[in-house]
Amino acid sequence: MVRPGKLWVMEAQPVQGMPQSHRRQVNDRTSTSIARGVLMMTGSGLSNQIGAGIGAHAFPIIGPAGVVAVRQLVAAAVLLPIARPAFHRFTWQQWWPILLLGAATALMNICLYVAIDRIGLGLAVTLEFLGPLAVALLSSRSRWDLVCGVSAGLGVYVLVMPGPSSDFAGVAVAVAAAVCWAAYILLNRVAGERLPGLQAPAAGTLVSLVFYLPVAGYLLAHGALTPPALVYAVAAGVLCSVVPYAADLVALRHVPAGFFGVFMSINPILAALSGTVVLGQILVLHEWLGMGVIVATNTVAIWLAGRRSQTAAAKEAREHSSVSHGL
């Protein structure tokens, strides 16, 4: 995994000792590559948030659970043929993180869509981003992590601005989605270490789909899956699963993984814009301010986590080099 800070290393390493013309060409290619990566990441985020907004149009017909069921079906139809996980060869050590990953995915998606239905797309996605923020902060307990934690709490307070009209149930569901996202990140890491390639996310998607088969069966039996509902839900599945998956793969060929993680912190802002355009959900000033604080905190926390990982990796490399020279 490439760490934050490698963005600048990518520019510096190839040019040392090169003629001026070659140096300029390398820098131009690097800048072009990064620009393409940023374009793909922006497209991925917009697709994800516009897809969520489109899916919300099907809530009155099939409900959030129905939209999630169709979305998971689309994701499984795309991932399984690509990854082709060998289920019959899985050991229990591989199965248990997959089962938990599927459960976390199923719960995360339904919580997010219920939260979107109750408090709007921008607020729901912003609160959900507390999940990766918590993972980044818990990876280290430094003074800056404490500052980021306090800043995130302040951002949530400003975003929600508790009062008699606040939908605390909607906020709680969004926070539950954040908890599930944190669990998803940790379980995906464990499962990814035990299964090659894309087998872990593909298998987890199938397990998640199993949870929604009763929902799909109920909707089919009652004739709720009308053409408009299917169009909205399938569009959400394509825009929230297929397009971001492909765009992120391309983006990671052009930018470091650490920069990718920091840049994707703009998703709450994209969600707010999508909510405004697609759903007509207009945010007030305190909601924009709270969102800005949470996005900034998330960006700093991920950057700090990457710096710590980079420092640790450099230290380990120096120690390995010292041992090798000693031999």
C-alpha positions as CSV (number, residue, x, y, z in Angstrom):
1,M,0.0,0.0,0.0
2,V,1.4,3.4,-1.0
3,R,1.4,5.9,1.9
4,P,0.6,9.6,2.0
5,G,3.5,11.7,1.0
6,K,4.5,9.4,-1.8
7,L,2.8,11.8,-4.2
8,W,5.9,14.1,-3.9
9,V,8.3,11.2,-3.9
10,M,6.8,10.1,-7.2
11,E,7.8,13.4,-8.6
12,A,11.3,13.6,-7.1
13,Q,12.7,10.1,-7.6
14,P,12.8,9.8,-11.4
15,V,14.1,13.2,-12.1
16,Q,17.4,13.1,-10.1
17,G,20.4,13.0,-12.4
18,M,18.3,13.6,-15.5
19,P,18.8,16.2,-18.2
20,Q,16.5,19.2,-18.0
21,S,14.4,18.1,-21.0
22,H,13.9,14.6,-19.6
23,R,13.1,16.1,-16.2
24,R,10.4,18.3,-17.7
25,Q,8.9,15.4,-19.6
26,V,8.8,13.2,-16.5
27,N,7.2,16.0,-14.4
28,D,4.6,16.6,-17.2
29,R,3.7,12.9,-17.3
30,T,3.4,12.8,-13.6
31,S,1.2,15.9,-13.5
32,T,-1.0,14.4,-16.3
33,S,-1.3,11.1,-14.5
34,I,-2.3,12.8,-11.2
35,A,-4.8,15.0,-13.0
36,R,-6.4,11.8,-14.5
37,G,-6.5,10.2,-11.1
38,V,-8.2,13.2,-9.6
39,L,-10.7,13.3,-12.4
40,M,-11.5,9.6,-11.9
41,M,-11.9,10.1,-8.1
42,T,-14.2,13.0,-8.6
43,G,-16.3,11.0,-11.1
44,S,-16.4,8.1,-8.6
45,G,-17.6,10.3,-5.8
46,L,-20.2,12.1,-7.9
47,S,-21.5,8.7,-9.3
48,N,-21.8,7.3,-5.8
49,Q,-23.7,10.3,-4.4
50,I,-25.9,10.9,-7.4
51,G,-26.7,7.2,-7.4
52,A,-27.8,7.4,-3.7
53,G,-30.0,10.4,-4.6
54,I,-31.6,8.5,-7.5
55,G,-32.2,5.5,-5.3
56,A,-34.0,7.7,-2.8
57,H,-36.7,8.3,-5.4
58,A,-37.7,4.6,-5.1
59,F,-38.2,4.9,-1.3
60,P,-41.9,5.6,-1.4
61,I,-42.5,2.5,-3.6
62,I,-40.1,-0.2,-2.2
63,G,-38.6,1.5,0.8
64,P,-34.9,1.8,1.7
65,A,-34.6,-2.0,2.2
66,G,-35.9,-2.7,-1.3
67,V,-33.4,-0.3,-2.9
68,V,-30.5,-1.9,-0.9
69,A,-31.7,-5.3,-2.0
70,V,-31.5,-4.4,-5.7
71,R,-28.2,-2.5,-5.2
72,Q,-26.6,-5.6,-3.6
73,L,-27.9,-7.8,-6.4
74,V,-26.3,-5.5,-9.0
75,A,-23.0,-5.4,-7.0
76,A,-23.0,-9.2,-6.7
77,A,-23.7,-9.6,-10.4
78,V,-20.6,-7.5,-11.2
79,L,-18.1,-8.7,-8.6
80,L,-18.7,-12.5,-8.5
81,P,-17.9,-13.1,-12.2
82,I,-14.8,-11.0,-11.9
83,A,-13.4,-12.5,-8.7
84,R,-14.9,-16.0,-9.0
85,P,-14.3,-16.9,-5.3
86,A,-13.7,-20.6,-4.7
87,F,-16.3,-21.0,-1.9
88,H,-15.8,-24.8,-1.6
89,R,-12.1,-24.2,-0.7
90,F,-12.7,-21.6,2.1
91,T,-11.6,-22.7,5.5
92,W,-13.3,-21.5,8.7
93,Q,-10.4,-19.0,9.2
94,Q,-11.5,-17.5,5.9
95,W,-15.2,-17.9,6.3
96,W,-15.7,-16.1,9.6
97,P,-14.4,-12.6,8.5
98,I,-16.4,-13.0,5.3
99,L,-19.6,-13.7,7.2
100,L,-19.1,-10.8,9.4
101,L,-18.1,-8.6,6.5
102,G,-21.3,-9.5,4.7
103,A,-23.3,-8.7,7.8
104,A,-21.5,-5.4,8.3
105,T,-22.1,-4.5,4.6
106,A,-25.8,-5.4,4.8
107,L,-26.3,-3.4,8.0
108,M,-24.2,-0.4,6.8
109,N,-26.2,0.0,3.6
110,I,-29.7,-0.2,5.2
111,C,-28.7,2.2,8.0
112,L,-27.3,4.7,5.5
113,Y,-30.4,4.5,3.3
114,V,-32.8,4.8,6.2
115,A,-30.8,7.8,7.4
116,I,-31.0,9.4,3.9
117,D,-34.8,8.9,4.1
118,R,-35.0,10.6,7.5
119,I,-32.3,13.4,7.6
120,G,-31.3,13.8,4.0
121,L,-28.3,12.7,1.8
122,G,-25.8,15.3,2.9
123,L,-26.2,14.9,6.6
124,A,-26.4,11.1,6.4
125,V,-23.2,10.7,4.4
126,T,-21.3,13.2,6.5
127,L,-22.2,11.4,9.7
128,E,-21.3,8.0,8.1
129,F,-17.8,9.3,7.4
130,L,-17.2,9.3,11.2
131,G,-16.6,5.5,10.7
132,P,-13.3,5.8,8.7
133,L,-12.4,8.8,10.9
134,A,-12.7,6.6,14.0
135,V,-10.5,3.9,12.4
136,A,-7.8,6.5,11.6
137,L,-7.9,8.0,15.1
138,L,-7.9,4.7,16.9
139,S,-4.8,3.6,15.0
140,S,-2.8,5.9,17.2
141,R,-3.6,7.8,20.4
142,S,-1.4,10.9,20.0
143,R,-2.2,14.4,21.0
144,W,-3.2,15.3,17.4
145,D,-5.7,12.4,17.5
146,L,-7.3,13.8,20.5
147,V,-7.6,17.2,18.8
148,C,-9.1,15.5,15.8
149,G,-11.6,13.7,18.0
150,V,-12.7,16.9,19.7
151,S,-12.9,18.6,16.3
152,A,-15.1,15.8,15.0
153,G,-17.4,16.0,18.0
154,L,-17.7,19.8,17.5
155,G,-18.5,19.3,13.8
156,V,-21.3,16.8,14.7
157,Y,-22.8,19.2,17.2
158,V,-22.8,22.1,14.7
159,L,-24.1,19.8,11.9
160,V,-27.0,18.5,13.9
161,M,-27.5,21.6,16.1
162,P,-29.7,19.6,18.6
163,G,-33.2,21.1,19.2
164,P,-36.8,20.2,19.5
165,S,-37.2,19.6,15.8
166,S,-34.0,17.4,15.5
167,D,-34.5,13.9,14.1
168,F,-32.4,12.1,16.7
169,A,-33.5,8.7,15.4
170,G,-32.2,9.6,12.0
171,V,-28.9,10.8,13.4
172,A,-28.6,7.7,15.5
173,V,-29.1,5.5,12.4
174,A,-26.5,7.5,10.5
175,V,-24.0,7.0,13.3
176,A,-24.9,3.3,13.3
177,A,-23.9,3.3,9.6
178,A,-20.6,4.9,10.6
179,V,-20.0,2.1,13.1
180,C,-20.7,-0.5,10.5
181,W,-18.4,1.2,8.0
182,A,-15.6,1.1,10.6
183,A,-16.3,-2.6,11.1
184,Y,-16.4,-3.1,7.3
185,I,-12.9,-1.5,7.0
186,L,-11.4,-3.6,9.7
187,L,-13.0,-6.9,8.5
188,N,-12.2,-6.2,4.9
189,R,-8.5,-5.9,6.0
190,V,-8.6,-9.2,7.8
191,A,-10.5,-11.0,5.0
192,G,-8.2,-9.4,2.3
193,E,-5.2,-10.9,4.1
194,R,-6.7,-14.4,4.0
195,L,-8.1,-14.4,0.4
196,P,-6.3,-13.3,-2.8
197,G,-7.5,-10.6,-5.2
198,L,-11.1,-9.5,-5.0
199,Q,-12.4,-12.7,-3.5
200,A,-13.1,-11.2,-0.1
201,P,-15.3,-8.3,-1.2
202,A,-17.0,-10.5,-3.8
203,A,-17.8,-13.2,-1.2
204,G,-18.9,-10.5,1.3
205,T,-21.2,-9.0,-1.2
206,L,-22.9,-12.4,-1.8
207,V,-23.3,-12.9,2.0
208,S,-24.8,-9.4,2.2
209,L,-27.2,-10.2,-0.6
210,V,-28.5,-13.3,1.2
211,F,-29.8,-11.1,4.0
212,Y,-31.9,-9.2,1.5
213,L,-33.3,-12.2,-0.4
214,P,-36.4,-12.2,1.8
215,V,-37.0,-8.5,1.1
216,A,-36.7,-9.1,-2.6
217,G,-39.1,-12.1,-2.4
218,Y,-41.6,-10.1,-0.4
219,L,-41.5,-7.2,-2.9
220,L,-41.9,-9.6,-5.8
221,A,-44.8,-11.5,-4.2
222,H,-46.7,-8.2,-3.6
223,G,-45.9,-6.7,-7.0
224,A,-44.0,-3.8,-5.5
225,L,-41.1,-4.0,-7.9
226,T,-42.8,-1.7,-10.5
227,P,-40.8,-0.6,-13.6
228,P,-40.1,2.9,-12.1
229,A,-38.9,1.5,-8.8
230,L,-36.6,-1.0,-10.6
231,V,-35.2,1.7,-12.8
232,Y,-34.3,3.9,-9.8
233,A,-32.9,1.0,-7.8
234,V,-30.9,-0.5,-10.6
235,A,-29.5,2.9,-11.5
236,A,-28.5,3.3,-7.8
237,G,-26.8,-0.1,-8.0
238,V,-24.9,0.8,-11.1
239,L,-23.9,4.3,-10.0
240,C,-23.1,3.4,-6.4
241,S,-21.3,0.1,-7.1
242,V,-20.2,-0.6,-10.7
243,V,-19.1,2.9,-11.7
244,P,-17.2,3.8,-8.5
245,Y,-15.5,0.3,-8.5
246,A,-14.2,0.8,-12.0
247,A,-13.3,4.4,-11.5
248,D,-11.4,3.7,-8.3
249,L,-9.4,1.0,-9.9
250,V,-8.3,3.3,-12.6
251,A,-7.7,6.2,-10.2
252,L,-5.4,4.1,-8.0
253,R,-3.2,3.5,-11.1
254,H,-2.5,7.2,-11.2
255,V,-2.4,8.4,-7.6
256,P,-1.0,7.0,-4.3
257,A,-3.4,5.2,-2.1
258,G,-2.8,7.7,0.7
259,F,-3.7,10.6,-1.5
260,F,-6.8,8.7,-2.7
261,G,-8.0,8.3,0.9
262,V,-7.5,12.0,1.7
263,F,-9.2,13.1,-1.5
264,M,-12.2,10.9,-1.0
265,S,-13.0,12.9,2.1
266,I,-14.8,15.3,-0.2
267,N,-17.7,12.8,-0.5
268,P,-19.9,14.5,2.1
269,I,-19.7,17.7,0.1
270,L,-20.6,15.9,-3.1
271,A,-23.5,14.2,-1.2
272,A,-24.8,17.6,-0.1
273,L,-24.6,18.9,-3.7
274,S,-26.3,15.7,-5.0
275,G,-29.0,16.1,-2.3
276,T,-29.6,19.7,-3.5
277,V,-29.8,18.9,-7.2
278,V,-31.3,15.4,-7.3
279,L,-33.6,15.6,-4.2
280,G,-34.1,19.3,-3.6
281,Q,-32.6,19.0,-0.1
282,I,-31.2,22.5,0.7
283,L,-28.8,22.7,3.6
284,V,-28.7,25.6,6.0
285,L,-25.6,27.5,7.1
286,H,-24.9,25.5,10.3
287,E,-25.1,22.2,8.4
288,W,-22.6,23.4,5.8
289,L,-20.3,24.6,8.7
290,G,-20.6,21.3,10.6
291,M,-19.9,19.3,7.4
292,G,-16.9,21.4,6.6
293,V,-15.4,20.8,10.1
294,I,-16.0,17.0,9.8
295,V,-14.5,16.8,6.3
296,A,-11.5,18.8,7.3
297,T,-11.0,16.6,10.4
298,N,-11.3,13.5,8.4
299,T,-8.7,14.7,5.9
300,V,-6.2,15.6,8.6
301,A,-6.7,12.3,10.5
302,I,-6.2,10.2,7.4
303,W,-3.1,12.3,6.4
304,L,-1.7,11.9,9.9
305,A,-2.3,8.1,9.9
306,G,-0.6,7.9,6.5
307,R,2.4,9.8,7.8
308,R,2.7,7.6,10.8
309,S,2.6,4.5,8.6
310,Q,5.2,6.0,6.2
311,T,7.5,6.8,9.1
312,A,7.1,3.3,10.6
313,A,7.8,1.7,7.1
314,A,10.9,3.9,6.7
315,K,12.2,2.9,10.1
316,E,11.6,-0.8,9.4
317,A,13.5,-0.4,6.1
318,R,16.4,1.2,7.8
319,E,16.6,-1.5,10.4
320,H,16.4,-4.2,7.8
321,S,19.2,-2.5,5.8
322,S,21.3,-2.3,8.9
323,V,20.9,-6.0,9.6
324,S,21.7,-6.8,6.0
325,H,24.9,-4.8,6.1
326,G,25.8,-6.3,9.4
327,L,25.6,-9.7,7.8
